[in-house]
Amino acid sequence: MSSVVHILRESWATARALRGFSLTVAAIGFAVIAGLTVTVGQGVAQRDAVAATFTQPHLRTLTLVDEEGSRVLPWSMLADVRSLSTVDEVWMTGPAVDVRNRALADGPAVAARAVADSWEGLPLTLRQGRWPSGPDEAVIDSASATALGFRDGIGAVQDANGREWAVVGVYDPDHQRAPTGALFEADVDRDEPRNLYVTVTHVQSMEQTTAMLLALSESSRPGQIRVEQATDLAQLRAGITGTVSERSATIVAGVMTAGALVLGLVSVLMVNSRRQEFGRRRALGASRLTVVALVLLPGWMVMFAGSVCGAVCASGYLWFAQSVVVPPDFVVWTVVAAGLGGAIAQLPSAAAAGLRDPVRVLRMP
């Protein structure tokens, strides 16, 4: 036990005496760990940003389309869909029909759609006026109101069959896939449903929700309903976040390897400059293992100290400057790996110092 304590004290004294070597090794440890921590922290931030992108409502929205207009998506389906635990928002629309300003029969046309359920349940914000109180009234978005030439967004529209709606309000869509144009309250006996829009709570639940929606529909054969959603959205999200993680892992491995090579070279130079000192120790009775320990321990001590400082400084910078928290287990294991890597990188030079013939070393100039 006393010999171990003596070797540790001797190693620490050597590390303090060889300031150039110690500062170089500590700088290597600091730079490697600080660089890795910052890189991984930025990777974590990038991964979280990508994940946050895929939580946007329009990317979590799927559409069921009645291809044949056969009422396999009835208006009454809304209540059943809204009760599903995986559903965040839901609304339905009928097929689009062209309508024009009643006062300008040859003017530009905009789309008009029937919508079901309460107006407050739609992803719309009333900008002016009021919501319709019956199937003969409609609201219109500001762009369509301008296109039709409505002053203050108020007027009347009609379709090619002469059906008219009084426009009583102007709205703004709150969702990228919200219905636009002239919207009117659906007459369940007259207006056919065509599109069902469902925003799920999580991207991962899209497939499950789609299966439940198809089960709730009145479709009797394949092909009656078309499902529209971002192609393989869950797989795309996993692929992007996985790519970020893989690149971070590649950078970690590359930086660790480069640091180990530099440290190994520095250790070789240090051992070569102290070969006569190690030869004298061997000649005075020091074992080969003692010499190996006296090579490894000083470098390991300063390497470990530099690594800890690098991890603390980099983690603090990420926290205060970018509000990024690096996983603590990564920091701990990286510092441990740096210590082990530092010892392994010095092992060839330490073994060379311990295996040299002391007599031959002392005869060298």
Steps between C-alpha positions, in 0.01 A plus 500: 500500500780738590668431166180592317471825693866570430448445125197730500692772681794458266270517198336819623838656572612402148188656348571823686869498406441432128290811443533501125390137470220544756363815340506336158317187619250701705435723197438191286252364753331839538472560125376150419232485767391862464477462123306175527264641761424808290456288187267255668312786668441663163395161364248467783368848426473418129325171573253673731437768237428234238271318740320825578449563129309176469263602778352780290127446446505487119754217509281309743189536285368225275212526256246238403340568161179340375619426146158418359276738698313197636455643853727241661622787724169622645472832682402309815845339504646818655376421850647148492837621372521777759465241777821320398788551745754540217312789336578865573279679241248387242280669239316407181426676174297432193626518139609842373264689268572825318313808620510860381396836630125512442535856375772402251381194313804501271747577776768271642399182681611359835437164658210443738468202734251365747637443850347314791493534877527823696698787348707526817620144439666597171863620479382852409511841668217743433653828385185708456126452484347186651471128442212376280176413678355280224583314175422810290779707658875470450833636618795568273874540543650843441686401181183363339302806613752723325490284186121527483509875552310501829523825690571427867458133411122519493285400204335197343625213286326252272595184314428401141165347604379824656539395863584809708673567830516829688855564618481613862861484618868478411735244655870411508611135482701377802625183333691443177240245393196690626224554242507832314265691273130538577386264777139426582321276746430156356146384439541131587223400257611721211877541525719194465810451719823447313812568715577411861799679656653357817792643697650227719667562834829337397657414166558144621124445536417576136482139384294393800262794456463435127397140569240615755362764261458246222322271746262782599420584137225335300737385228422148379788444259859615442552809290194690614707711741836657422727583793731799460786570738870583497672197346648273768508795738588302810779316314629829358514656844680197643740502206594865544550477876689174448729666245577780747586243767714297261697806391557595862626148573735516200640834616550367853690196373714709264594763758578235762727316257682818397550599864635155586750513213628843604527392862685185399752705303552742791552204733761351267692829497480525879625144554783551252614815679498319839648168388811536716288585806297185450821304439642618833178404679518151351866472594418603860242221530173644373282233339381518142142548627610797711660667200189437292285653777729805522445558128125442496386668820633856448344521155177341619467740793537816294293350217216426740521845659495671160206285388294588806571871453408475132172324576405753770589804288325372185187392689485838672537682168221298338271555797549874535549594134263262320279350773608152395543221754749233398396157633693450828569134425670602175726747685593243765573221255695734271726609785547137605574404137749785474681372810510145371596616154779711644639201685475275193663764278800516735525124546742431209748762616460390864562139405805604301638686802441204731644237265821679406829360626618747768868432434465572131300815572762634742777444242314714246621862474 
